[in-house]
Amino acid sequence: MTKLVRQFDTVLIANRGEIAMRVQRTARRLGLRTVVVYSEADRDMAYVRAADEALCIGPAPARESYLDVDAILAAARRSGAEAIHPGYGFLSENADFAARVEAAGLVFVGPSAAAIDAMGNKARAKGIMEQAGVPVVPGFRGTEASEAAFLDGANAIGYPVMVKAAAGGGGRGMRLVHSEAELRSALASARSEAQAAFGSGELLLERAILRPRHIEIQVLADAHGNVVHLGERDCSVQRRHQKVIEETPSPAVGAALRARMTETAITAARAIGYIGAGTLEFLLDEGGRYYFMEMNTRLQVEHAVTEMVTGLDLVEWQFRVAAGEPLGFSQGDIAFEGHAIEVRLCAEAPEAGFLPQSGPVVAWVAPDRDCDVRVDHCLRSGADISPHYDSMIAKIVAHGRDRNEAVRKLAGALERTILLGTPCNQSFLLDCVRHPEFRSGATHTGFIAEHFPRPAARPMPPEFIAAVLVAVSETSSRHGLRDQAPASVTVMAAGETIAGKVRRVGACAEVMFTAGGSSRTVVVEHLRIVDEAPPVRSVVCEVEGRTVAIGFVDTGEAILVAAAGRNWTLARPNPLARRARISNGAIVAPLSGRVVGVAAELGAEARAGDVLVVIEAMKMEHRLCAGVDGIIAAIDVKVGDQTRVGQVLARVAVAADGAAAGGGHG
């Protein structure tokens, strides 16, 4: 039981990035002094600059910094912090960490170690919930079960089944399996991924509920026996079992179902003596039946939508409850107003299988106040996105009087967001929120797989190409464009050469360019170039009677373009640059990351599809495979090495003639 009235004036935030900024915001409002920790990779991040005190706790890998309990406790002692807020991810649901914080005489801003431990293992949590009368998904929970036992368990449940990591979440260690043949390989890969992500390879099986809704209930409890719910959130729009869009209330939950689910959530919280902010997660099937999945014993990424409709600051109540204060309000005092929707802006490439990305943030411009949205982030122009951590870099949250208004505001805000330099999922999010099925509220966990099986990058519209060529010609020349004196501009877009000539004709500019094998001549009128949000230059003009507004940054090597929520890169060809000639047999890193497995042996035979190298980036494993049969001719990395995009990791040669065999990303 939490001691009542445990005053603290200084809080250490044992996390990074967006959530560290979020916790700081509330802490400052409450008059608390903030201390943050950072890895060597995060030294220049905005959350570090914003804190009252910042302490470096180790190198970039999380296990040597943000997951180093000794380093974090030492930082707390050094800074004089009396409380530790874990944020989400990292150590936030680590019972041993919570216990050590308490043992050190500090306040852990979260539930007790016992509650974390009870819910930290999915298999054990389901057993506790069953005893409390909470409905759970039928499954198999063998603590140290053999492969044969899992196969028998799956046959008893009936296919399809879900393989899940018992100790984790966020989609890591999770596989949908349709047959016994699939199950064998799924168990091995899920166990490996779970061990790397959570330090435990324990797995469990559940009956797969197809086309379900993912519904979660936010609860808040104090040390005085008070427990309330703050409504439900619908987190059904997911990819790879990771949430993409969250909203409240759920379009699928009516008053009667809401009453049953929230009562179940409160029962579950009381069953483990829960204190603090927590979330009960359920699957809701098409027949209206719901099943407990897990409890997140921490603040959720999507807590912002709940704050928008209730007016409550969940971080504030985490602090107050941790200090021993009673909630001071009952269930009947909570008012739910309007509808809120959140999207997760991630550094990833949807058109490349959502591969996580890293690199420079050349330009970041958040939606302005006129968009009437909340943006939680830790971005700034000139910063870098590290390959060592989660790919989520910002959240955009819209609130409206009803769902339609919230969707409109969110789409408008996405159109006015600019992130240039590192690939991101911005345009994909825009496509999702504008999709008719999403607009109707008829989503489920297979929404993305069903409607966006292979997201593709959209080509740059011709009028945008013309506007960019004119703007670049105007700004790159010392005296700007001159009448009748054409300027030549050549760029590359998605591997295609765009050759253009631009010349001034009175008050207009005439653009002649060749793209996609065809030529066009376009007249650009009323060109205005302004530097409203450096380094981004805004261009407004008229092309064939249509107003065009774009933002661009000319880095010298490339022209980065943002317009209406979409981004394009126009690379400048460099004839002096030596292009690496990578044969089809090269196993090439598709992203920056850390090598966690090398299955290749020099001189050994390899068959098409064999996994040769495994890369871990932003908490996900990426298995790189041979493309054809051959002999492994080169291995250029070892476990622990850091990779960069385009780096050759290994090479397969066809034995018959020495020619290179294909490589791929499995």
Helices and strands as residue ranges (DSSP letters): E 10-13, H 17-29, E 33-39, G 40-42, H 46-50, E 53-58, G 62-64, H 69-79, E 83-85, H 95-103, E 107-108, H 113-120, H 122-131, E 139-140, H 147-157, E 161-165, E 175-177, H 180-198, E 203-207, E 213-221, E 227-239, E 242-248, H 255-271, E 276-284, E 290-296, H 303-310, H 314-322, G 331-333, E 339-346, E 348-349, G 350-352, E 355-356, E 359-360, E 363-365, G 369-371, E 373-377, E 384-385, E 392-400, H 403-415, E 418-420, H 426-434, H 436-440, H 447-451, H 462-476, E 487-493, E 496-505, E 508-515, E 518-533, E 536-543, E 546-554, E 558-563, E 566-571, E 586-588, E 593-598, E 605-606, E 611-617, E 620-626, E 630-635, E 642-643, E 648-653, E 663-665
